[in-house]
Amino acid sequence: MHRKTETPALSEPLSLRQRLIFALLTPLIAILALSSFFDYRLAQKTANQAHDQSLADTVFDLEGHIRRKNSSLPIDLTEEAEAMLRSSTPDMIYFAVINAAGVIVAGDADLPRQPLSKSEKIEFWDGKYRGKAVRIASHYLEAGAQVFQVLVMETTEKRKQASKRILAAMILPNLAVVLATLLAVVLGVRKGLLPLQKVEEDIAARSASDLHEIELAGTPAEIRPMLRRLNELFSLLRESVAIQQRFIADAAHQLRTPLAGLQTQLDLATVEGAFASNQQRHQLIDEATTRIGHLLTQLLAYARTETSSPGKVQFEPVALERLVENSASVFLDAALAKNIDLGFEILPAETSGLPWMIQEALSNLIDNAIRYTPTNGVITVRSGKFGKQAFIEVEDSGPGIPPEHLADVFKRFYRIPGSPGNGCGLGLAIVHEIAELHGAKVELSTPENGGLCVRLLFS
């Protein structure tokens, strides 16, 4: 069992999705803002031109009245004519007719003036009158032998209201465009990055020993070179693991040969009476050779288990009750040697996995139970279903595991201080590796009468 070390939290850089969204939205929002500004200016200019044309029409109406008077002085307007001239709700209209001598011959006397221009076009400018912003129109008029300057002035309330309406009409649609574009960009980027997410999920779902190649079909062309390099790295790692496995297997087999020879010579020496005067020495040598043999077996099983992965093997239906039945004949002699009551409670249960590997896990559990259960103890091996989940478990009447050691017993070569027997601390580590490979859970509990119960619960 590998323990993950905690690393200090660091501020994470922006994800690829965030970078793409910012890269697309920043210029897009800038373009929309500039477009809105220029559209607003253009619309406002068009509206002001319409208002200026209306003000120019008022100038022409006043000039028409002057011509109808046949240039007689003074120029008097009827109340109806002046009311019609000044009507421009909600704005106020002021006017003045000034002769060549600068004398106001009609209209309001205190209007702001500019030097008389003889341009045929009406001139417009902005000003202030009685504390209010106004728009002023001026025109040079020749009526008979006389020359006049016609001034018409209008407050700007309608223009302000029109600007507000234009601004609202421009902002709301553009804001809707920005939001719709933002949504389209986010959805588009998310959809475009789905292949990357699938690759990330594939890699995240792997175990440390799963080195099968990443499937390149359907991946974007931009990341295929990187994925090819990863596949090359996986290939090199697989070769390295295979070399390591072959070395371990070869070394173990090479060690087994002299170990078997040693055991044979030990048996012959015993038969010949070499240890007749010191049986304790014979017992110690026998236990040492047995422990070495057990350690070699465990090392081979652990190495084979650790380098197996779901990507390299094909699971198949496994009848757990058959595995339990197979274990009965294997461990019966070892249990009888310690006068242990080895019982089996077998109920049908099926899961998906590797039969030889689940059998190895069960064998390790039973072997551990026999090693740590004292003489005249009881061991029960069960299979069945817990709800919808299949399980196998081994319960013994041994010393159990103290609570403070529960987190460490799945480590390789870990043994509880003061433990009896000659175990090597690999049994539960092998069980844990096999459980992880099969997506199973290892549960440790203490039965009512003491001891230990180890359950493999398959999903």
Secondary structure, DSSP 8 states (H G I E B T S, - for coil): ---------------HHHHHHHHHHHHHHHHHHHHHHHHHHHHHHHHHHHHHHHHHHHHHHHHHHHHHTTT-SS----HHHHHHHHEETTEEEEEEEEETTS-EEEE-TT---------SS-EEEEEEETTEEEEEEEEEEEETTEEEEEEEEEESHHHHHHHHHHHHHHHHHHHHHHHHHHHHHHHHHHHHTHHHHHHHHHHHT--TT-------TTS-TTTHHHHHHHHHHHHHHHHHHHHHHHHHHHHHHHHHHHHHHHHHHHHHHHHTTTTTT-HHHHHHHHHHHHHHHHHHHHHHHHHHHHT--TTTS--EEEEHHHHHHHHHHHHHHHHHHTT-EEEEEE---EEEE-HHHHHHHHHHHHHHHHHHS-TT-EEEEEEEEETTEEEEEEEE-S----GGGTTTTTSTT---TT--S---S-HHHHHHHHHHHTT-EEEEE--TTSSEEEEEE--
